[in-house]
C-alpha cells in the first residue's frame, strides 16, 4: 500500500479468515440459508467424475464458492487449523513456555504458487489397480518403527485478558484490547489492534495475527522462493520466542505454508481434510509474513504401543474391500488465483457501501472499536457501534493516514436498503467503458485496475448495484475455476488400551477391481433422502432420475432404477430401499436395482416453523436446538442426516425454518427436524416480518447435462509421492469439555499424492496393531 491509495473493503477470498463467526452471522441474517439448494448442488457435483470405489462426500464449502460467496461461508467455520503441543500442558502465551530449545532445519515442499494445479510427477513403471484407476507408487515405503506413542488431548483453557495482552506484545502489538463474540457459543475472545496490526485471541491454543488487517483478505504472494520463505518464517518465529522443532509443509488445497511442530518422538500431526496441524503462514509478494493462524493443542502421553509396518498399510490401502481403519480425502483446488481489491485515493471524499463491525473495549470507560469494512472508522461514528449485527450502511468520508495507519474518516452515514451482491460474468470494454456482462444484466464499472486482462471471462465481482452501475469492491476468477473435494473410508477403530485382542469385523480381500466388485451387492433397508430430478430433453420431452443421499452406509450417493414413478411427489423425504447394486456408472456412482421401497414417515409434512435457535453441546459436539414459539424444542438435522451445527443471526433472534419434522425419531432426548432453509423472521433492515415458502418438496427441473469426454474408460491416474508415519486426531477446535470428541492422537501411515489432472489426495491407514483396536469406530469429521 502506498501513500496515495488504500485497498479497502476486500471480500471473502481467504477461507481461513478468523472473522468467520461474525461473517457467518452477517450473511445468515440477510440470506435464506437454503440447505435444499446446497444438497441439490451436492447431488449434481457427485455426478462429476470421481475415481470409482472411493466413497466421496463432496465438500460444499469448497465448491459453492464458485457459485456464490454466501454458500462458501456456511462451511468455512470448519476450515481453521491447529497445532500439536508437547508432552505436558503448558501455555505458549509466555515466551519462556516453548516447545524444545533446538530448532530443526525446516524442510519445505514446493509452494502451491510454484505448482498451480499441475499434473503429478512422472510415475514409475510399477502400476497398481486402485479405486478404478491406475496407481503409481513413486515414494519409498519407509522402514517402520516397531512402536509409537499414543497421546491424549487436554481441554482448551480460555485466555485471560492479561494473557491476550502478553501474546500481542510478543508480536509487537502494544495497543487497546477489545472483546469479540467467541468462536464457541457463550464465550468471549479478545482483539488487540493498533489499527494496522491485529491479534485475535481465543485461548493459548487458538489465535490469529495479521501484519496489516486491511489486507487480510488479499491472496497469498506468488513467485516466492521456497528457501527464502523458510528463512523468513524461521526468523519470524525466533524473533517472537517460538523455538521448537518443526517442518514446513503445504498443500494445493490450502495454498499456504504450514509450520508443523513435531511431537516429542519426531512426527507431524494431521487432522481431517488434507490438513497437517500447524501454524498457518501467509506470505505477501515480498516474502514477508502477512498472517499467522495458530491452532494449538495440549496433550500428554498415554503409552507406547506396537504398530504395523508401512508394507502392511500399503496392502490395506490397495484393498477397497477394507474401509474401516482407513480415511481418504481428495481435493480439486478451487480458490481464485487472481484477485483485485478496490482502491481509493487518500484525502478524497468517497461513498462506500459496507457492513459495520464494532467491538466493545475490554477496559472500563474506553471507546469501542468500529470498523467500516476492514478499516478502522473515525470521525462521525456516533451510533455505529449501536447498530444491530449484520447492518449494511452507506458511509461518506475520506481515507486518511494517521501515524502510518489508514482510517476512514466518516462525515455521514445511514443504514441502506441496498445489499451486497456477487455476480459472475465477463468484463469487457464496451464503447470505451468497462462493462460486466452477466445473466443479471449489463453493468458499468469504474476505477477498474489496468492490469485486469480484458475481456475477462468468468469474472466474479462483488459489490452493490446502483442502477446500471455496479459499485464493485473485489474481482476474482473463482467463477472460471472448478474445485471440490470429498472423502472416503469409515474411520479409525477405537483404541483397545488393554492389548487383549478383541475380534474385529471380518473383511474379505477384494479379488476384482473396485469398479467391478460391487455388482450384485445386496442393499437391505438403506435409509436416505430421496432426490427427484426432472431432466428436460432437447426434443422437449422429459426424463426423471431418482437418487438417494444415504444417511449412512458404504455409499454417499446412489442412482435408483426400477418401478419408482409413485415416488415422484416425494422429493426430499426419507425413504428406505431394498435391492442390489447393478453396476457402477461412469461417474463412479452405484446404480441400484430397487426391488421395493418404503416411506418410513408417510405422515411427515413439510412446514414453516417460527422460533429461536441455540447451539448447545451434546456428547461433546455442537448441536443446534430449535424451539418453536409454542415452546416445542427440536434437534436440527441437515438433509444429509447429520446433526446441524449452524445458527441464523444471534442466539434468541426469531427465525423461520423450512423443515420436515420426523415423528417418533428422537435423538439425545429431542424430537428431530430436517432443516432445508432458514432465515431471520424479522428483516434486519426494516424490522418487518419476513416470509418463507415451502419449496423443498418440489422436484428439481433442469436441462439434461451434456456428457463429457472423461469417462470410466479414461480416468486420470494417481501417483503417491510421499509415505510417512504421522499422528492423527480428529480436529478438536469446535468441541469442548474433557470428553469432547475422540481425544487421542494415534499413529497412522500417510500416503499423499496427486491425480494426473492435478487433484491431490491423501489416505491415512490406522497404524496400531490389531490387538490395540476395538470393533467400534471412533468419531471423526467427514469431508464437507
Secondary structure by P-SEA (a helix, b strand, c coil): ccccccccccccccccccaaaaaaaaaaacccccaaaaaaaaaaaaaccccccccccccccccccccccccccccccccbbbbbbcccccccccccccccccccccccccccccccccccccccccccccccbbbbbcccccccccbbbbbbbbbbbbbcaaaaaaaaaaacccccccccccccccbbbbbbbcccbbbbbcccccbbbbcccccccccccccccaaaaaaaaaaaaaaaccbbbbbbbbcccccccccccccccbbbbbbccccccccbbbbcccccccbbbbbbbbbbbcbbbbbbcaaaaaaaaacccccccbbbbbbcccccccbbbbbbbccbbbbbbbbbbbbbbccccbbbbbbccccccccccccccccccbbbbbbbbbbbbcccbbbbbccccccccbbbbbbbbbbbbccccccccccccbbbbcccccccccccccccccccccccccccccccccccccccccccccccccccccccccccccccccccccccccccccccbbbbbbbbbbbbccccbbbbbbbbbcccccccbbbbbcccccccccccbbbbbbbbbcccccccbbbbbccccccccccbbbbbccbbbbbbbcccbbbbbbbccccccccccccccccccccccccccbbbbbbbbbcccccccbbbbbbcccccccccccccbbbbbbcccccccccccccccccccccbbbbbcbbbbbbbbcccccccccccccccbbbbbbbbbcccccccbbbbcccccccccccbbbbbbccc
